[in-house]
Amino acid sequence: MNGEVWFAVLPDGAAGVAGARLLRASATAAVEHGSGRPWLLGTWPPGHMTVAAVGAARLAVIGRCQVTADSLAARLARVADITDVEQAVRGLAGSHHVVASVGGRVWVRGSASGTRLVFRARVGGAEVAADRSDVLARLTGAGLDEEALALHLLSSPPPYPLDTRCVWRGVEGVRPEHGLLLEPDGRARTRPWWSPPEPVRPRARGAPDIRRALTAAVGSCTAGGGTVSADLSGGLDSTSLCFLAAREPCRLVTLHWRGRDPANDDTSWATRAAAELPGVECVLPPHSPRHLPYGMLDAGGLVPDEPGTWVRDAGKRAAGAALMAAEGSRLHLTGGGGDELFVAPTAHMYDYVRSHPFAALARLRRIRAVQRVPVRPLLRRLACRDSFAQWLARWADDLTRPDTEPAPHSAGDFSVAWGDAARMPPWATPDAVHTVAELLRAAAADGPPPLARERGQHAALTFVRTGGRRLRVANQTGLRPELAAPYLDDAVLDTALAVRVAERNAPDRYKPVLADALRGIVPAPLLRRTTKGEFSMELYEGVGCGKAALLDVFADSALVRAGLVDARALRTQLLGPRPRPDMLRHLDPTLGCELWLRAARHSPTATGGPT
């Protein structure tokens, strides 16, 4: 499968034989059940999978985890039934899949953030699981689901509960907090393995646990020594990871991209951080048009199993990966997930104003002063008691409202709704808009519960899953070193999400929870930074320099041929004298869909059958 890293999981029974027969042609590695039947088939690099055996039972940890086979076997020895597996693997740091075969039954699950996902499809009378949806599409001969593809045109990734809908017909995604139980006769069902903690812990009590979890998460990246690289943007998230990694027995190389805007003080802060990291090498790439957004639309690489917005910065990421690979890096740490965990979403004000009205009033005054939010729309929004399902239904009716036009009863950019009500782009066809609206209405009609009881916690979880999804897709492009986001590891989520949502913000302090957790590891002056880098100059320069290339990409559009995009409307927007921020917000998903659809339709997956 062209260098892809993947694995598939088969049931321990005769029903799985058909799937195994089809998969063997493209698999380069295999692990058997205790019965001798095929269990895991796929292609993975050395060290990517740790397998333990105790009698006929088997347990595999696939991904980033420093557990040894002997240690894993000791855990497996405590497992009497497949339902005991999660208790046995509790406490393992890192980001990984867990797969077990016990007593003829098989359990497989990914990670809570969605950086590791599980997919399912029926093959020859049995359910088969895999970590990539396109593996199952090849196996079953599935075609593209253009209704699901229309969801990826939204200005934000597909929302819960539609975020696990696959772009391949007949292939289903398993929700991140659920795993899949495969029975010997080929049947399968999902069951929960993770639930978010209630956000009730005070910041002071939560900080030590976060410190321990983050230390272990970074330790899972550096285990084994060698060279590891990391972003050093100058922001608190990446800076903290660099200081944690610098304490480990490995060679650390950092990467910093200098901003083009003189007002962006990221480089100043990155320089201050680098001065406090003796012995750590820092790479500062020179400016290049290819590193600008949209500067390299033909970066090549492998085809992910779904569209992604990483294509905007493909040139920058390819250049950074090449520089870090030249340094010998085997893994590259990013600060993804820091914003999601350590900044309270504005939606938290809905609950905060009810639980702590006087403190909330003071916070609202500060928000109004900074954002100039009108009073009456703000009060109406805070008083609105829409359930999550009602909010989804309202969203379906509002898909084409321009981002610059306030919604009814809105409070401008200040939203306390259940999430980011993403819009369809102005160039989406009426059929595409209708399709997405109907999918949202159908989801709302099912009455799905929110991801958490509090709106702020629900919003934080949706942002975490969006970040996990982006990292997962970016890692499928084949660039090396692979990316790791320790903030999105399960153990870090468990500790960070347990902190009260409102306490993730504080007057005159930025990310106070993270700063408290890293006190004594990151120098105090760096923890006191309150500014944040801004990159609109690069974005607008990239659009200007890349306009001809963008027009060329959409000159013969696969999305237009699929009936999802209006070619004239898109061209009109691209030819405008200066792109509006809302247009740029829509451009990235559309570009990601366009390049992915072209590549996918030229791959064997699009016509069905295994490669």
C-alpha positions in Angstrom: 0.0 0.0 0.0 2.7 2.4 -1.1 4.5 2.8 2.2 1.5 3.4 4.3 1.6 2.4 8.0 -1.6 0.5 8.8 -3.0 -2.5 10.6 -6.2 -4.5 10.5 -7.8 -6.6 13.2 -9.6 -10.0 12.5 -11.9 -12.0 14.8 -10.7 -15.3 16.2 -13.0 -17.5 14.2 -13.6 -19.0 10.8 -15.6 -15.9 9.9 -12.4 -13.8 9.7 -10.7 -16.1 7.1 -12.1 -14.2 4.1 -10.8 -10.9 5.3 -7.4 -12.4 6.1 -7.1 -13.8 2.6 -7.7 -10.4 1.0 -5.4 -8.6 3.3 -2.4 -10.9 3.0 -1.6 -9.6 -0.5 -0.8 -6.1 0.8 0.4 -6.9 4.4 4.1 -7.1 5.2 3.6 -8.2 8.8 1.3 -10.5 10.7 0.5 -11.6 14.3 -1.6 -14.7 15.1 -4.2 -15.3 17.7 -3.4 -18.0 20.3 -5.5 -20.3 18.2 -3.1 -19.9 15.2 -5.7 -17.9 13.2 -4.6 -14.5 11.8 -5.2 -11.6 14.2 -3.2 -8.6 13.1 -2.2 -7.9 9.5 -0.7 -4.8 8.1 2.5 -2.8 7.5 4.3 -1.1 10.4 7.9 -0.1 11.2 10.1 -1.7 13.8 9.2 -0.6 17.3 5.7 0.5 16.3 4.0 -2.5 18.0 4.6 -4.2 21.3 2.9 -7.7 21.7 2.6 -9.9 24.8 1.4 -13.5 25.0 0.2 -15.4 28.1 -1.1 -18.8 27.2 -3.6 -18.2 24.4 -4.3 -14.6 25.3 -2.7 -11.8 23.3 -2.3 -8.0 24.0 -0.8 -5.4 21.7 0.0 -1.8 22.1 0.4 -0.1 18.8 1.9 3.4 18.5 3.9 5.5 20.9 4.4 3.7 24.2 7.5 2.8 26.1 6.1 -0.4 27.6 8.2 -3.6 27.1 6.9 -6.9 26.1 7.7 -8.4 29.5 5.9 -5.5 31.3 2.9 -5.9 29.0 2.9 -9.7 29.6 2.7 -9.0 33.4 -0.3 -6.8 32.8 -1.9 -9.4 30.5 -1.5 -12.1 33.2 -4.1 -10.2 35.3 -6.7 -10.4 32.5 -9.3 -13.2 32.9 -11.8 -11.8 30.5 -11.8 -9.4 27.6 -13.6 -6.9 29.8 -10.5 -6.7 32.1 -8.2 -5.3 29.4 -8.8 -1.6 30.0 -7.9 -2.1 33.7 -4.8 -3.9 32.7 -3.5 -1.2 30.4 -4.4 1.7 32.8 -1.5 4.1 33.4 0.3 3.5 30.1 1.7 6.8 28.9 1.8 7.8 25.2 -0.6 7.7 22.3 -1.5 4.3 21.0 -4.1 1.7 20.0 -4.9 -1.2 22.3 -5.8 -4.6 20.8 -6.5 -7.7 22.8 -7.5 -11.3 22.0 -8.8 -13.2 25.1 -11.0 -16.3 25.1 -11.9 -16.1 21.4 -13.0 -12.4 21.7 -11.2 -9.4 20.4 -11.1 -5.8 21.7 -9.7 -2.8 19.8 -9.8 0.8 20.6 -7.9 4.0 19.8 -7.3 7.2 21.8 -9.7 9.6 23.4 -8.5 12.6 21.3 -9.0 10.8 18.0 -5.3 10.9 17.1 -5.7 7.1 16.9 -9.1 5.9 15.5 -10.8 2.6 14.8 -12.9 1.8 11.7 -15.1 -1.1 11.0 -16.6 -2.9 7.9 -18.2 -6.2 7.1 -16.1 -8.5 5.0 -17.2 -12.0 4.0 -19.8 -12.2 6.8 -17.5 -10.9 9.5 -16.7 -7.5 11.0 -13.1 -6.4 10.4 -11.5 -3.4 12.2 -8.6 -1.2 11.0 -6.9 2.0 12.0 -7.5 3.5 8.5 -10.8 3.8 6.7 -9.3 3.4 3.3 -7.8 0.0 4.2 -11.3 -1.3 4.7 -12.5 0.5 1.6 -9.9 -1.4 -0.4 -10.9 -4.6 1.3 -14.6 -4.2 0.5 -14.4 -2.4 -2.8 -16.2 0.6 -1.3 -16.8 3.7 -3.3 -16.7 7.4 -2.3 -19.5 8.7 -0.2 -20.0 12.2 -1.7 -22.6 13.1 1.0 -19.9 12.6 3.6 -17.4 14.5 1.5 -19.7 17.5 1.5 -19.3 17.7 5.3 -15.6 18.4 4.8 -16.4 21.6 3.0 -17.6 23.1 6.3 -15.3 25.9 7.6 -14.5 23.6 10.5 -14.0 19.8 10.5 -17.2 17.7 10.6 -18.9 18.1 14.0 -19.9 15.6 16.6 -21.9 13.4 16.1 -21.0 13.4 12.4 -17.3 13.4 12.9 -16.9 9.7 12.6 -18.8 9.4 9.4 -16.4 8.0 6.7 -16.0 9.3 3.2 -16.1 5.6 2.1 -19.5 3.8 1.7 -19.9 0.9 4.0 -17.1 1.8 6.3 -18.0 3.2 9.7 -15.9 5.1 12.2 -16.0 4.2 15.9 -16.3 7.1 18.3 -13.0 7.9 20.0 -14.4 7.1 23.5 -15.7 3.7 22.3 -13.9 0.5 21.3 -15.0 -2.4 19.1 -15.6 -5.9 20.5 -15.3 -8.6 17.8 -17.0 -12.0 18.5 -15.7 -15.3 17.0 -18.9 -15.6 14.8 -18.1 -12.3 13.1 -20.5 -10.1 15.0 -19.3 -6.9 16.6 -20.5 -4.2 18.9 -19.1 -1.0 20.4 -18.8 -0.3 24.1 -17.4 2.8 25.9 -13.9 2.6 27.3 -13.3 6.3 28.2 -15.4 9.2 29.5 -14.3 12.7 30.2 -13.7 13.7 33.8 -16.1 16.0 35.5 -14.4 19.5 35.6 -14.5 20.0 39.4 -10.9 20.1 40.5 -9.5 23.5 41.6 -6.5 24.7 39.6 -4.1 24.4 42.5 -5.0 20.7 43.0 -4.9 19.9 39.3 -1.5 21.3 38.5 0.6 18.6 40.1 -1.3 15.8 38.2 -0.9 17.7 34.9 2.8 18.1 35.6 3.2 14.3 36.1 1.1 13.4 33.1 2.9 15.8 30.8 6.3 14.6 32.0 5.3 11.0 31.3 3.9 11.9 27.9 7.1 13.6 26.8 9.0 10.7 28.3 7.1 8.4 26.0 8.5 10.5 23.1 12.1 10.5 24.2 12.3 6.9 25.5 15.1 5.1 23.8 17.3 8.1 23.4 18.6 9.2 20.0 17.5 12.5 18.5 14.1 14.0 19.0 13.0 17.4 17.6 10.4 19.9 18.7 8.7 23.1 17.6 9.9 26.1 19.6 7.5 28.7 18.4 8.0 31.0 21.4 4.5 30.2 22.7 3.9 28.6 26.1 2.7 25.2 24.7 5.8 24.4 22.6 8.2 26.1 25.0 7.0 23.9 27.8 7.4 20.7 25.8 11.0 21.7 24.9 11.9 22.2 28.6 10.4 18.9 29.5 12.2 17.1 26.6 15.5 18.8 27.5 15.4 17.0 30.9 15.3 13.6 29.2 18.3 11.4 28.0 18.1 12.3 24.4 19.5 14.8 21.9 17.0 17.7 21.4 16.8 19.8 18.2 14.3 22.7 18.1 12.7 24.3 15.1 11.6 27.9 14.9 9.9 29.7 12.0 10.5 33.4 12.2 7.4 35.6 11.6 7.4 38.1 8.8 5.4 40.7 10.8 7.7 42.9 12.9 4.9 43.1 15.5 5.0 39.4 16.1 7.2 38.8 19.1 7.3 35.0 18.9 10.9 35.1 17.8 11.9 37.2 20.7 10.4 34.8 23.1 11.8 31.7 21.3 15.3 33.3 21.5 14.8 33.8 25.3 13.8 30.2 25.7 16.7 28.9 23.6 19.1 30.8 25.8 17.8 28.8 28.8 18.2 25.5 27.0 22.0 25.0 27.0 23.2 22.2 24.7 20.0 22.2 22.7 20.4 23.0 19.0 17.9 25.4 17.4 17.2 25.4 13.6 15.9 28.7 12.1 15.0 28.1 8.4 15.5 31.1 6.1 12.4 32.8 4.6 11.2 31.3 1.3 8.1 31.8 -0.8 7.6 28.0 -0.7 7.2 28.2 3.1 4.3 30.7 2.9 0.7 29.4 3.1 -0.3 28.0 -0.3 3.4 28.2 -1.4 3.7 24.5 -2.3 0.4 22.9 -3.4 2.2 20.0 -5.1 4.0 18.6 -2.0 3.1 15.1 -3.0 3.3 12.4 -0.3 0.9 9.6 0.5 -2.9 10.0 0.4 -4.6 10.2 3.8 -7.8 8.3 4.3 -9.8 11.6 4.4 -9.4 15.2 3.5 -7.4 17.5 5.8 -6.6 21.2 6.0 -2.8 20.6 6.3 -2.4 21.3 2.6 -2.3 25.1 3.2 1.1 24.7 5.0 2.3 21.7 3.0 5.5 23.5 1.8 6.4 24.7 5.3 5.8 21.3 6.8 7.7 19.4 4.1 10.7 21.8 4.6 10.6 21.5 8.3 10.4 17.7 8.2 13.4 17.6 5.8 15.4 19.8 8.1 14.6 17.7 11.2 15.2 14.4 9.3 18.6 15.7 8.3 19.4 16.3 12.0 18.5 12.6 12.6 15.2 13.2 14.4 13.0 10.2 14.8 10.0 12.1 16.2 8.9 15.7 16.2 7.0 17.2 19.1 4.3 19.9 18.5 2.3 22.0 20.9 -1.0 20.9 19.4 -3.7 20.5 22.0 -2.4 23.2 24.4 -4.9 25.8 23.4 -7.7 23.3 23.5 -6.9 22.1 27.1 -5.7 25.3 28.8 -7.9 28.1 27.4 -11.5 28.1 28.5 -13.9 28.3 25.5 -16.3 31.2 25.6 -19.1 28.7 25.9 -18.1 28.2 29.5 -19.7 31.5 30.4 -23.1 29.9 29.9 -22.6 27.6 32.9 -20.3 30.0 34.8 -23.0 32.8 35.0 -25.3 30.3 36.6 -22.9 28.7 39.1 -20.9 31.9 40.0 -22.9 34.9 38.9 -20.9 37.6 40.6 -17.5 36.3 39.4 -19.1 35.8 35.9 -20.3 39.4 35.9 -16.8 40.7 36.4 -15.5 38.4 33.6 -18.3 39.5 31.3 -17.3 43.2 31.9 -13.8 42.5 30.9 -14.9 40.6 27.8 -17.3 43.4 26.8 -14.5 46.0 27.2 -12.1 44.0 24.9 -14.6 42.7 22.4 -17.2 45.5 22.5 -20.0 42.9 22.8 -23.5 44.5 22.8 -25.4 44.0 26.0 -28.8 42.9 24.8 -27.7 40.2 22.3 -25.2 39.0 25.0 -28.0 38.6 27.6 -30.3 36.9 25.1 -27.6 34.4 24.2 -26.8 33.7 27.9 -30.6 33.1 28.5 -31.0 30.7 25.5 -31.6 27.2 26.8 -31.2 25.2 23.6 -30.3 21.6 24.1 -27.4 20.2 22.1 -29.8 18.6 19.6 -31.8 21.8 19.3 -28.6 23.7 18.6 -27.7 21.2 15.8 -31.1 21.7 14.2 -30.7 25.5 14.3 -27.3 25.2 12.8 -28.8 23.3 9.8 -31.0 26.3 9.1 -28.0 28.7 9.1 -25.4 27.1 7.0 -25.1 29.8 4.3 -25.2 32.9 6.5 -22.0 34.8 5.8 -19.5 34.8 8.7 -19.5 38.6 8.7 -23.3 38.7 9.2 -24.4 38.2 12.8 -26.8 35.4 13.5 -30.2 36.1 15.1 -29.8 36.9 18.8 -26.0 36.7 18.4 -23.5 38.6 20.5 -21.0 39.2 17.7 -17.9 37.0 17.9 -18.8 36.1 21.5 -20.6 32.7 21.5 -21.8 30.7 24.4 -23.5 28.1 22.1 -22.6 24.4 22.2 -19.8 24.8 19.6 -18.5 26.5 16.5 -21.4 26.7 14.1 -19.3 26.3 10.9 -20.7 27.5 7.6 -20.7 26.2 4.1 -18.5 28.2 1.7 -20.2 30.8 -0.6 -19.1 28.6 -3.6 -20.9 25.5 -2.3 -23.7 24.3 -4.6 -27.3 24.3 -3.4 -27.2 20.5 -3.5 -24.1 20.4 -1.3 -25.7 22.8 1.2 -28.9 20.8 1.2 -27.0 17.6 1.8 -25.1 18.9 4.9 -28.3 20.5 6.3 -30.1 17.2 6.0 -27.3 15.3 7.7 -27.3 17.8 10.6 -31.1 17.6 10.9 -31.0 13.8 10.9 -28.3 13.9 13.6 -30.4 16.3 15.6 -33.5 14.1 15.3 -31.6 11.3 16.9 -31.3 13.4 20.1 -27.6 12.9 20.7 -26.3 13.8 24.1 -23.5 16.4 24.3 -19.9 15.2 25.0 -20.1 16.7 28.5 -22.8 18.1 30.7 -21.2 21.6 30.8 -21.1 23.6 27.6 -17.5 24.7 28.2 -16.3 21.2 28.7 -18.3 20.0 25.6 -16.7 22.7 23.5 -13.2 21.8 24.8 -13.7 18.2 23.9 -14.8 19.1 20.4 -11.7 21.2 20.0 -9.5 18.4 21.3 -11.1 15.9 18.8 -10.6 18.4 16.0 -6.9 18.7 16.9 -6.5 15.0 17.2 -8.1 14.5 13.8 -5.8 17.0 12.1 -2.7 15.4 13.6 -3.8 11.9 12.6 -4.4 13.0 8.9 -1.1 15.0 8.8 0.8 11.9 9.9 -0.7 9.8 7.1 1.0 11.9 4.5 4.2 10.0 4.9 6.5 12.8 6.0 9.1 11.9 8.6 9.8 12.4 11.4 6.3 11.6 12.6 4.5 14.3 14.6 3.7 13.8 18.3 1.3 16.0 20.3 1.8 15.1 24.0 -1.0 17.4 25.1 -3.4 15.1 23.3 -2.3 11.9 25.1 -5.1 10.2 27.1 -3.4 10.7 30.5 -2.9 14.4 29.9 -6.6 14.8 28.8 -7.7 13.0 32.0 -5.8 15.5 34.2 -6.3 18.7 32.3 -10.0 18.2 31.6 -10.6 17.6 35.4 -9.7 21.2 36.2 -12.7 23.6 36.5 -13.3 25.1 33.1 -13.6 28.7 34.4 -10.2 28.4 36.1 -8.5 27.7 32.8 -8.6 31.5 32.4 -7.5 34.2 34.8 -7.2 38.0 34.7 -3.8 39.1 33.4 -2.5 35.5 33.1 -2.3 33.4 30.0 -3.0 29.6 30.4 -2.6 29.8 34.2 -3.2 26.0 34.6 -0.3 25.1 32.4 1.9 27.8 33.9 1.2 26.5 37.4 1.9 22.9 36.3 5.3 23.8 34.7 6.5 26.1 37.5 10.1 25.2 38.3 10.7 23.4 34.9 10.1 26.4 32.6 11.8 29.6 33.7 9.4 32.0 35.4 9.8 34.9 33.0 8.7 32.6 30.1 5.6 31.5 32.0 4.5 35.1 32.4 4.1 35.8 28.7 0.7 37.2 27.9 1.0 37.9 24.2 0.4 35.5 21.3 1.9 35.4 17.8 -0.2 36.6 14.9 0.4 35.4 11.4 -2.1 37.2 9.1 0.7 38.9 7.2 2.0 35.5 6.1 -1.5 34.3 5.2 -2.3 37.3 3.0 1.1 37.3 1.4 0.7 33.6 0.7 -2.6 34.1 -0.9 -1.2 36.9 -3.0 1.8 34.9 -4.2 -0.1 31.7 -4.6 -3.2 33.1 -6.4 -2.2 31.8 -9.8 -1.5 28.3 -8.4 -4.8 28.3 -6.6 -6.7 29.3 -9.8 -4.8 26.5 -11.6 -5.8 23.9 -9.0 -9.5 24.8 -9.4 -9.4 25.3 -13.2 -10.4 21.6 -13.7 -12.0 20.9 -10.3 -12.9 17.4 -9.1 -15.3 19.1 -6.6 -17.1 20.9 -9.5 -17.4 17.6 -11.4 -18.8 16.0 -8.2 -21.5 18.7 -8.0 -20.3 20.1 -4.7 -18.7 23.4 -5.8 -19.8 26.2 -8.2 -16.7 27.0 -10.3 -17.8 30.6 -11.2 -18.5 31.5 -7.6 -15.1 30.1 -6.4 -13.2 31.9 -9.2 -14.9 35.2 -8.4 -13.8 34.9 -4.7 -10.2 34.0 -5.6 -9.9 36.9 -8.1 -11.1 39.5 -5.5 -8.6 42.3 -4.8 -8.0 41.3 -1.2 -9.4 38.2 0.3 -11.7 38.6 3.3 -10.9 36.6 6.5 -14.1 34.6 6.1 -13.2 33.6 2.6 -9.8 32.3 3.8 -11.5 30.4 6.5 -13.5 28.6 3.8 -10.6 28.2 1.4 -8.5 25.7 3.4 -11.2 22.9 3.7 -12.2 23.3 0.1 -8.5 23.1 -1.0 -8.0 20.1 1.2 -11.0 18.4 -0.3 -10.0 19.2 -3.9 -6.5 17.9 -3.6 -7.6 14.8 -1.7 -10.4 13.9 -4.1 -8.1 14.2 -7.1 -5.5 11.9 -5.4 -8.2 9.5 -4.1 -9.9 9.1 -7.4 -6.5 8.1 -9.0 -5.9 5.5 -6.3 -7.0 1.8 -6.4 -9.3 2.6 -3.5 -11.7 4.6 -5.6 -12.4 1.7 -7.9 -12.6 -0.8 -5.1 -10.6 -3.8 -4.2 -7.4 -4.3 -2.3 -4.1 -3.1 -3.7 
